[in-house]
């Protein structure tokens, strides 16, 4: 008829939420880090580019 396990409350696990939060945090940090790295790289390449009106140096 009825199994004794049917009346037990369903377990709510907390660890999947911690894994999901860690994954989302890792993605957000990766996006922020890469945007900073790209900005830094663009600033360096613009700074070291020769001016178009200056003569070539030996």
Secondary structure, 3 states (H helix, E strand, C coil): CCCHHHHCCCCCCCHHHHHHHHHHHHHHHHHHHHHHHHHHHHHHHHHHCCCCCCCCCC
